[in-house]
């Protein structure tokens, strides 16, 4: 959202400056052509794309013979961006960070439940794979929340600092648990190597501030 707002404001300001300098309608038509050529390049960054599209739309409005509508649109766009930032983001700078950590906590809980089921050597394969799906689903939701926080709120990244590393460590734990489950299905027991890999994954998580204990029998 911040990228969209920043791009929109930048585009409106740039267009306002260009509109005061460019001849009409030839200059505006040239501006439309330039913006159209820039769209494929601007797709690499959402704020840049928003800025280019904003200039393009405003230029089309003014080139169509509605300068007052273009000026009105600039004002409405700037006002809308201010309202979105003030109402949607500034009062709650830590809200998104809390949401990310809640997702990570849920992913850690799902990974732990899956791990305990596998190490319990239960014969219920249907339940095991249901827990596996839940662990990966919760992990995917956590990664999505982290990516959204980084993309939409880069200025507030401190609230989610380190969460991506925790998600990677959780993913390694779930992958290792799955490898153990497959080995159990084939041989009926875990080797010292498998247990060692599990302990390494858990130790890495603990270094990241997340404790997922092994059962006493492991």
C-alpha positions as CSV (number, residue, x, y, z in Angstrom):
1,X,0.0,0.0,0.0
2,X,2.8,2.4,0.8
3,X,4.4,1.7,-2.6
4,X,1.1,2.4,-4.3
5,X,0.6,5.6,-2.4
6,X,4.2,6.8,-3.0
7,X,4.0,6.0,-6.7
8,X,0.6,7.8,-7.1
9,X,1.8,10.9,-5.3
10,X,5.0,11.0,-7.4
11,X,3.1,10.5,-10.6
12,X,0.7,13.3,-9.8
13,X,3.4,15.7,-8.8
14,X,5.5,14.9,-11.9
15,X,2.5,15.3,-14.2
16,X,1.6,18.6,-12.6
17,X,5.1,19.9,-13.3
18,X,5.1,18.6,-16.9
19,X,1.6,19.8,-17.7
20,X,2.7,23.3,-16.9
21,X,5.6,23.1,-19.3
22,X,4.5,21.0,-22.2
23,X,2.7,22.4,-25.3
24,X,-0.9,21.2,-25.8
25,X,-1.9,18.9,-27.2
26,X,1.3,17.8,-28.9
27,X,3.3,17.6,-25.7
28,X,0.6,15.7,-23.9
29,X,0.4,13.2,-26.8
30,X,4.2,12.7,-26.6
31,X,3.9,12.2,-22.9
32,X,1.3,9.5,-23.3
33,X,3.6,7.7,-25.8
34,X,6.6,7.9,-23.5
35,X,4.6,6.6,-20.5
36,X,3.2,3.8,-22.7
37,X,6.8,2.8,-23.6
38,X,7.9,2.9,-19.9
39,X,5.1,0.7,-18.6
40,X,6.9,-2.7,-19.4
41,X,10.1,-1.4,-17.7
42,X,8.3,0.0,-14.7
43,X,6.7,-3.3,-13.9
44,X,9.9,-4.2,-12.0
45,X,8.8,-2.0,-9.1
46,X,5.3,-1.5,-8.0
47,X,5.8,2.2,-7.0
48,X,7.4,3.0,-10.3
49,X,4.6,1.3,-12.2
50,X,2.0,3.2,-10.3
51,X,3.8,6.5,-11.0
52,X,4.0,5.9,-14.7
53,X,0.3,4.8,-14.9
54,X,-0.8,7.8,-12.9
55,X,1.1,10.2,-15.4
56,X,-0.4,8.2,-18.3
57,X,-4.0,8.5,-17.1
58,X,-3.7,12.2,-16.2
59,X,-2.1,13.0,-19.6
60,X,-4.9,11.1,-21.4
61,X,-7.6,13.1,-19.5
62,X,-5.9,16.4,-20.2
63,X,-5.2,15.5,-23.9
64,X,-8.9,14.7,-24.2
65,X,-9.7,18.3,-23.6
66,X,-10.6,18.2,-19.9
67,X,-7.9,20.2,-18.1
68,X,-10.1,20.9,-15.2
69,X,-10.9,17.2,-14.7
70,X,-7.2,16.5,-14.8
71,X,-6.5,19.1,-12.1
72,X,-9.4,17.8,-10.0
73,X,-8.0,14.3,-10.4
74,X,-4.6,15.3,-9.1
75,X,-6.2,16.8,-6.0
76,X,-8.4,13.8,-5.4
77,X,-5.5,11.4,-5.8
78,X,-3.3,13.3,-3.3
79,X,-6.2,13.5,-0.8
80,X,-7.0,9.8,-1.2
81,X,-3.3,8.8,-0.6
82,X,-3.2,10.9,2.6
83,X,-6.4,9.3,3.9
84,X,-5.1,5.8,3.2
85,X,-1.8,6.5,4.9
86,X,-3.4,8.2,8.0
87,X,-6.4,5.9,8.5
88,X,-4.9,2.7,7.2
89,X,-1.3,2.6,8.4
90,X,0.1,5.4,10.6
91,X,-2.1,4.7,13.7
92,X,-1.0,1.1,13.9
93,X,2.6,0.8,12.8
94,X,3.2,-2.5,14.7
95,X,-0.1,-4.2,13.7
96,X,1.4,-5.8,10.6
97,X,4.4,-7.0,12.5
98,X,2.2,-8.6,15.2
99,X,0.3,-10.3,12.4
100,X,3.4,-11.8,10.9
101,X,4.6,-13.1,14.3
102,X,1.2,-14.6,15.0
103,X,1.5,-16.5,11.7
104,X,5.0,-17.7,12.6
105,X,3.7,-18.8,16.0
106,X,0.9,-20.8,14.2
107,X,3.5,-22.3,11.8
108,X,5.7,-23.3,14.7
109,X,2.8,-24.9,16.5
110,X,1.8,-26.9,13.4
111,X,5.4,-28.0,12.8
112,X,5.7,-29.2,16.4
113,X,2.4,-31.1,16.3
114,X,3.6,-32.8,13.0
115,X,7.0,-33.6,14.6
116,X,5.4,-35.2,17.7
117,X,3.2,-37.3,15.6
118,X,6.0,-38.6,13.4
119,X,8.3,-39.3,16.4
120,X,5.5,-41.1,18.2
121,X,5.7,-43.6,15.2
122,X,1.9,-43.6,14.9
123,X,0.6,-45.9,12.2
124,X,-2.2,-43.5,11.3
125,X,-0.8,-42.4,7.9
126,X,-3.9,-40.3,7.1
127,X,-3.5,-38.2,10.2
128,X,0.2,-37.9,9.6
129,X,-0.2,-36.5,6.1
130,X,-3.0,-34.2,7.2
131,X,-0.6,-32.8,9.8
132,X,2.0,-32.4,7.1
133,X,-0.3,-30.5,4.9
134,X,-1.3,-28.2,7.8
135,X,2.4,-27.6,8.7
136,X,3.2,-26.5,5.1
137,X,0.0,-24.5,4.8
138,X,0.7,-22.6,8.0
139,X,4.3,-22.0,6.9
140,X,3.1,-20.7,3.5
141,X,0.7,-18.3,5.2
142,X,3.6,-17.0,7.4
143,X,5.8,-16.5,4.3
144,X,3.0,-14.6,2.5
145,X,2.5,-12.3,5.6
146,X,6.2,-11.6,5.7
147,X,6.4,-10.9,2.0
148,X,3.4,-8.5,2.2
149,X,4.8,-6.7,5.2
150,X,8.1,-6.2,3.4
151,X,6.4,-5.1,0.1
152,X,3.7,-2.8,1.6
153,X,5.4,-1.4,4.7
154,X,9.1,-1.1,4.0
155,X,9.5,1.8,6.4
156,X,8.2,-0.4,9.2
157,X,10.4,-3.4,8.4
158,X,11.8,-3.3,12.0
159,X,8.6,-4.9,13.2
160,X,9.2,-8.0,11.2
161,X,13.0,-8.1,11.3
162,X,14.4,-11.6,11.4
163,X,11.1,-13.3,10.7
164,X,12.2,-14.5,7.2
165,X,15.1,-16.4,8.8
166,X,12.7,-18.0,11.3
167,X,10.4,-19.1,8.5
168,X,13.4,-20.7,6.6
169,X,14.4,-22.6,9.8
170,X,10.8,-23.8,10.3
171,X,10.7,-24.9,6.7
172,X,13.9,-27.0,7.2
173,X,12.4,-28.5,10.3
174,X,9.2,-29.5,8.4
175,X,11.2,-30.9,5.5
176,X,13.4,-32.9,7.9
177,X,10.3,-34.2,9.7
178,X,8.9,-35.3,6.3
179,X,12.1,-37.1,5.5
180,X,11.9,-38.9,8.8
181,X,8.3,-39.9,8.1
182,X,9.2,-41.3,4.8
183,X,12.1,-43.3,6.3
184,X,9.7,-44.6,9.0
185,X,7.3,-45.8,6.4
186,X,10.0,-47.7,4.7
187,X,12.0,-49.2,7.7
188,X,9.8,-48.7,10.8
189,X,12.6,-46.9,12.7
190,X,14.7,-43.8,12.7
191,X,18.5,-43.8,12.5
192,X,20.8,-41.7,14.6
193,X,21.5,-39.6,11.5
194,X,17.8,-38.7,11.1
195,X,17.6,-37.7,14.8
196,X,20.8,-35.7,14.5
197,X,19.3,-33.7,11.6
198,X,16.2,-33.0,13.6
199,X,18.3,-31.8,16.5
200,X,20.3,-29.5,14.2
201,X,17.0,-28.0,12.8
202,X,15.7,-27.5,16.3
203,X,18.9,-26.0,17.4
204,X,18.8,-23.5,14.5
205,X,15.3,-22.5,15.5
206,X,16.3,-22.0,19.1
207,X,19.1,-19.7,17.9
208,X,16.4,-17.7,16.2
209,X,14.5,-17.5,19.5
210,X,12.0,-20.2,18.8
211,X,12.0,-23.3,21.0
212,X,10.4,-26.5,19.7
213,X,11.3,-29.3,22.1
214,X,11.8,-32.9,21.2
215,X,9.9,-35.5,23.2
216,X,11.9,-37.1,26.0
217,X,12.0,-40.4,24.1
218,X,13.7,-39.0,21.0
